[in-house]
Amino acid sequence: MTPEISNLLQNVEQFGPLFRVLLSLLIVLVGWLVSVGIGRLVAALLDKIKINQALKRMGWEEALAKADIELNVSKFLGWIVKWIFVIIFLMVASEVLGLAGFTEFLSKVLDYVPNIIIAALIFIVAVFLTDFSY
């Protein structure tokens, strides 16, 4: 935890539980708005560099279609980034509430995200290679 968050938590403890609940709700609300904005920004940037068209030229769309999978890579990655930021803001809000166990759980969820991304990429490559082998 950063020193800024530690100082904030020490100041919050002086005001009591109602203030902590209100502050954590504000953190979650602002976090949701920021997360949605960042997710959309990532999706827009990936659309701008035409990642979907590049994958389509490589034959990924056809390979995924044979497996009945319709994937918009830019939206998918934007969605992942959005939820990563939501989890981060939930961690901050739970720290304000003093929910150490929930914060630890969310930390473990964040630690697991790279595994999920790698598994999705392995699945997509496997679908592509299966199609390529025919």
Backbone torsions as a table, in degrees:
resi	resn	phi	psi	omega
1	MET	NA	140.3	-178.0
2	THR	-76.9	157.4	178.9
3	PRO	-61.2	-32.0	179.9
4	GLU	-64.1	-43.3	179.7
5	ILE	-68.3	-38.3	177.5
6	SER	-61.9	-43.1	178.0
7	ASN	-64.5	-40.9	178.5
8	LEU	-61.3	-44.6	-179.3
9	LEU	-64.5	-37.9	178.3
10	GLN	-65.5	-38.4	177.9
11	ASN	-69.4	-36.7	-179.1
12	VAL	-66.7	-36.2	-177.8
13	GLU	-60.5	-22.6	-179.9
14	GLN	-72.8	-22.5	-171.8
15	PHE	-95.7	-13.5	176.4
16	GLY	99.6	175.1	-172.0
17	PRO	-67.2	-37.2	-178.8
18	LEU	-62.3	-43.2	178.7
19	PHE	-63.4	-39.1	178.6
20	ARG	-63.8	-41.0	178.4
21	VAL	-64.1	-46.0	179.8
22	LEU	-63.7	-41.6	178.7
23	LEU	-64.9	-41.3	179.9
24	SER	-67.6	-36.8	175.0
25	LEU	-63.3	-40.2	177.0
26	LEU	-64.0	-41.4	178.5
27	ILE	-62.3	-42.5	179.7
28	VAL	-65.4	-43.4	-179.9
29	LEU	-63.4	-50.4	178.5
30	VAL	-63.0	-40.5	178.5
31	GLY	-61.2	-40.9	178.0
32	TRP	-62.3	-46.6	-179.3
33	LEU	-62.9	-44.3	178.7
34	VAL	-64.1	-43.0	-178.4
35	SER	-62.8	-44.7	178.4
36	VAL	-62.2	-43.0	179.0
37	GLY	-62.7	-44.7	180.0
38	ILE	-66.6	-40.8	177.6
39	GLY	-60.5	-43.6	177.9
40	ARG	-66.4	-37.6	178.4
41	LEU	-63.3	-44.3	178.1
42	VAL	-61.8	-45.0	179.4
43	ALA	-62.4	-41.2	179.6
44	ALA	-66.4	-40.8	178.1
45	LEU	-63.9	-40.6	178.5
46	LEU	-68.8	-34.3	174.0
47	ASP	-65.9	-38.5	-179.5
48	LYS	-63.0	-37.8	178.6
49	ILE	-86.5	3.6	173.5
50	LYS	59.1	48.7	179.9
51	ILE	-66.8	-36.9	179.4
52	ASN	-64.2	-41.5	179.5
53	GLN	-66.6	-37.3	178.9
54	ALA	-64.2	-43.6	178.5
55	LEU	-67.6	-34.0	177.8
56	LYS	-64.3	-42.0	178.0
57	ARG	-64.5	-29.8	179.4
58	MET	-79.0	-9.1	178.9
59	GLY	94.7	8.2	-177.8
60	TRP	-66.8	-40.6	-176.7
61	GLU	-62.5	-42.9	179.2
62	GLU	-64.6	-42.1	179.7
63	ALA	-65.0	-42.0	179.1
64	LEU	-69.5	-33.6	179.1
65	ALA	-63.8	-35.4	177.8
66	LYS	-65.4	-25.2	177.1
67	ALA	-96.1	13.1	-178.7
68	ASP	57.9	39.8	178.1
69	ILE	-118.4	124.8	175.5
70	GLU	-111.0	116.9	-172.8
71	LEU	-128.3	124.3	170.5
72	ASN	-102.7	102.0	-171.3
73	VAL	-60.0	-42.6	-177.4
74	SER	-64.3	-42.5	178.1
75	LYS	-68.2	-38.8	179.9
76	PHE	-62.5	-47.5	179.5
77	LEU	-67.8	-36.0	174.6
78	GLY	-62.0	-38.4	178.1
79	TRP	-64.8	-42.8	179.4
80	ILE	-63.0	-45.8	179.8
81	VAL	-61.6	-42.1	178.8
82	LYS	-57.0	-47.7	-176.3
83	TRP	-71.7	-28.2	174.3
84	ILE	-63.5	-44.0	179.4
85	PHE	-69.6	-34.9	175.7
86	VAL	-60.0	-44.9	179.9
87	ILE	-63.2	-39.9	178.8
88	ILE	-62.2	-45.1	179.1
89	PHE	-67.8	-34.3	174.7
90	LEU	-64.1	-35.8	177.3
91	MET	-63.1	-43.5	179.5
92	VAL	-64.0	-43.8	-179.9
93	ALA	-63.7	-39.3	179.4
94	SER	-70.5	-30.2	174.0
95	GLU	-65.1	-40.6	178.7
96	VAL	-62.3	-37.8	179.3
97	LEU	-78.6	-10.6	-179.5
98	GLY	79.5	26.8	-179.8
99	LEU	-94.8	76.3	-174.7
100	ALA	-62.3	-38.4	-179.9
101	GLY	-64.1	-42.5	178.7
102	PHE	-67.8	-38.5	177.2
103	THR	-62.5	-42.2	177.9
104	GLU	-62.5	-42.5	177.8
105	PHE	-60.3	-46.8	179.5
106	LEU	-63.7	-34.7	176.3
107	SER	-63.1	-41.0	178.1
108	LYS	-67.9	-35.6	176.1
109	VAL	-62.4	-44.6	178.3
110	LEU	-63.1	-37.1	178.3
111	ASP	-64.6	-25.5	-176.9
112	TYR	-85.9	-18.0	-176.3
113	VAL	-56.0	-44.8	178.6
114	PRO	-58.3	-35.0	177.5
115	ASN	-63.8	-38.9	179.0
116	ILE	-66.0	-42.8	179.8
117	ILE	-63.7	-44.7	179.4
118	ILE	-63.1	-41.6	179.2
119	ALA	-62.2	-41.4	178.0
120	ALA	-63.8	-41.8	179.0
121	LEU	-65.9	-40.2	178.0
122	ILE	-62.9	-41.0	178.6
123	PHE	-62.6	-45.1	-179.8
124	ILE	-64.0	-42.6	178.0
125	VAL	-64.0	-40.4	178.7
126	ALA	-62.7	-42.1	176.8
127	VAL	-62.1	-43.7	179.8
128	PHE	-63.8	-45.2	-178.7
129	LEU	-67.8	-34.0	176.7
130	THR	-64.0	-43.8	177.9
131	ASP	-65.3	-39.7	-178.4
132	PHE	-65.5	-31.2	-177.1
133	SER	-71.9	-21.3	178.2
134	TYR	-79.2	NA	NA
